[in-house]
Amino acid sequence: MLDALKVLTTVVVGVMVGVEFSVAFVINRILDALPDDSGQLGRAHGGRMLGAVMPFWYIGSLVLAAVWAVAGWHGHGAGLVVIAAALLILSVIMSILLLVPINNRGRTWTPENRPEDWKEQMNRWDRYHYVRVAVIVAAFALLAAALV
């Protein structure tokens, strides 16, 4: 049962990392290259869509890692799992304090109602997101290392 938990946790966190990496380095670059207001509209739609899913994914990943840390406390790699869980906690805190407020504003914007500094706000979100991606990549790497 513990082995299944380890694999499930690693897969769930790994897929989350893949989605967030793609948003940071592929999707947002594509959206930014679109003409006229298409990029801003795409970011707003992405903010609504992913904003509805990601809280469950982040919290679920954290819960799975915490359960793994507790269940495998005396096993091989327990320290790595604890550090990974701590990094996932950091990613949730970063999300709540830094990224979600910007996303909550940006997902309601249209070309008619967006603020003058909307590009600056999106660039700030991108910078915070790069850091969050680095944090969850590190967590994923630690979980993968704990498997072997």
ChimeraX attribute file (.defattr): number of C-alpha atoms within 10 A of each C-alpha:
attribute: neighborCount
match mode: 1-to-1
recipient: residues
	/A:1	6
	/A:2	11
	/A:3	11
	/A:4	9
	/A:5	16
	/A:6	21
	/A:7	14
	/A:8	15
	/A:9	23
	/A:10	24
	/A:11	16
	/A:12	17
	/A:13	27
	/A:14	20
	/A:15	13
	/A:16	20
	/A:17	21
	/A:18	15
	/A:19	16
	/A:20	22
	/A:21	19
	/A:22	14
	/A:23	20
	/A:24	17
	/A:25	12
	/A:26	12
	/A:27	16
	/A:28	18
	/A:29	13
	/A:30	12
	/A:31	17
	/A:32	16
	/A:33	10
	/A:34	12
	/A:35	9
	/A:36	10
	/A:37	12
	/A:38	15
	/A:39	17
	/A:40	24
	/A:41	18
	/A:42	18
	/A:43	20
	/A:44	19
	/A:45	16
	/A:46	18
	/A:47	20
	/A:48	16
	/A:49	12
	/A:50	15
	/A:51	15
	/A:52	11
	/A:53	11
	/A:54	15
	/A:55	15
	/A:56	11
	/A:57	16
	/A:58	19
	/A:59	15
	/A:60	15
	/A:61	23
	/A:62	22
	/A:63	16
	/A:64	19
	/A:65	27
	/A:66	20
	/A:67	18
	/A:68	21
	/A:69	22
	/A:70	14
	/A:71	14
	/A:72	18
	/A:73	14
	/A:74	10
	/A:75	11
	/A:76	12
	/A:77	18
	/A:78	19
	/A:79	16
	/A:80	19
	/A:81	28
	/A:82	20
	/A:83	17
	/A:84	27
	/A:85	26
	/A:86	17
	/A:87	22
	/A:88	27
	/A:89	20
	/A:90	15
	/A:91	23
	/A:92	19
	/A:93	13
	/A:94	17
	/A:95	20
	/A:96	13
	/A:97	11
	/A:98	15
	/A:99	20
	/A:100	16
	/A:101	12
	/A:102	18
	/A:103	21
	/A:104	14
	/A:105	15
	/A:106	25
	/A:107	19
	/A:108	14
	/A:109	17
	/A:110	14
	/A:111	11
	/A:112	6
	/A:113	8
	/A:114	14
	/A:115	14
	/A:116	8
	/A:117	9
	/A:118	15
	/A:119	14
	/A:120	11
	/A:121	16
	/A:122	18
	/A:123	12
	/A:124	15
	/A:125	18
	/A:126	17
	/A:127	14
	/A:128	15
	/A:129	21
	/A:130	16
	/A:131	13
	/A:132	25
	/A:133	22
	/A:134	16
	/A:135	21
	/A:136	27
	/A:137	22
	/A:138	17
	/A:139	27
	/A:140	26
	/A:141	16
	/A:142	21
	/A:143	28
	/A:144	21
	/A:145	13
	/A:146	18
	/A:147	15
	/A:148	7
